[in-house]
Amino acid sequence: MNYAEVALNLPINKTFHYSIPPQLSQYIEKGKRVWVPFGKRRMIGYVVGVTGKAPAYKLKDIEQVIDDTPIIGSDLMNLAKWISGYYYTSLGSAIAALIPAPLKSGKTSVKPRKVEEEEYAPTLHLKLTTEQDRAFKEIKESIANEEFKVFLLHGITSSGKTEVYLQSIADIIERGKSAIVLIPEISLTPQTVERFKSRFKDKVAVLHSQMRGGKRFEEWKSIKDGVARIVVGARSAIFSPIPTGNIGLIVVDEEHETSYKQEDTPRYHARETAIERAKMSRCPVILGSATPSLESYYKAAKGEYTLLKLTTRIDDRPLPTAAIIDMKKEIEKRKKVAIISSYLRQKIEEAVKNKKQVMLFLNRRGFSTSINCRNCGNTLKCKKCDSVMVYHSSKKEIICHYCGGKADVPKICPECSSSYLS
């Protein structure tokens, strides 16, 4: 008799063994989902191995095999094991992150709603600048050699990083392989999808968390079946079920963005996970940014990553000018508290006079970032999460920007009962 090693989506750092009934033995396979009893519950488990050696305790039987074919390939299984070990999460939780939500509930298919697909005008490759061409040739060489290599593509805004991605992916497609393109925000998806679909048409699949279950499953299935060869999406797109050994390139655009860090279990970082998947697939990965993260730039400086620079904008377009104003000097000069500098005021007036528009970005929400007691020094904090409460004058309340907790503005200090609140 054989025994199956099964991972469950629970915060438990171990797998469980179940007996395989004779009638199910020919259907059990690594990467399939199964229904198993667990305590008084009936749960979905993921088969991570089969062994002929029985544990020294009595085992329960697997109740049902859900899938006809494995939904998790060997490369994704290895990636799940890496996530489990590197980010200290259970193997079952890591595997559950790899599959669409409907599959976690035991479904085998989901019918998507009919949505009219948008048509995109086809585009051709653009002529590369000298710097773009140099970067493309280095990436292409790595692709041809099927070697793992991390490229940090440091290109200023409008220097043409996306065109380097597109032509590198075109090379991948010609070689019969697939590519994954990660973008940091769902809001960026439409414009990015347009760039890729206008170049590669129906070879592109899109994955992100706000897609409806049916549509997401349809895209996931087209990737798994090898119909879609290019995956564009946010964080979770790194778990695309591209057939084992078929990834030729991974791109992480705006690699410095903090939104690549998953806040829920498993708390993986998509950039680091992309690098690990590229290493397992023996393919290059491109980290693109106009403002690289400190850790990526440091690794490029040390030689761990290959630094590729795009220092000029397309058609030599000038960069916008920027001025940094020292507001302390502004206050000293004007002898009073200044909300905006005289330089900014002058520029706003010039813009309005010329019938142009102005955008002002504020670096915080709320009227004041804290309420302090001038008597005892106490700062008002959230009762739920102990974060500093922010004062909103328009609503006349204090709000926690971390957990959403709200309260009325107190008239006296809760610590010393003083009324000297600032």
Buried (B, 14 or more C-beta within 10 A) or exposed (E): EEBBBBBBBBEEEEBBBBBBEEEBBEBBBBBBBBBBBBEEEEBBBBBBEBEEEEEEEEBEEBBBBBBEEBBBBEBBBBBBBBBBEBBEBBBBBBBBBBBBEBBBEEEEEBEBEEEEEEEBEEEEEEEBBEBBEBBBEBBBEBBEEBEBBBBBBBBBEBBBBBBBBBBBBBBBBEEEBBBBBBBBEBEBBEEBBBBBBBBBEEBBBBBBEEBEBBBBBBBBBBBBEEEBBBBBBBBBBBBBBBBBBBBBBBBBBBBBBEBBEBEEBBEBBBBBBBBBBBBBBBBBBBBBBBEBBEEBBEBBEEEEBBBBBBEBBEEEEEEEEEEEEEEEEBEEEEEEEBEEBEEBEEBBEEEEEEEEEEEEEEEEEBEBEBBBBEBEEBEBBBEEEEEBBBBBEEEEBBBBBEEEBEEEBBEEBEEEEEEEBE
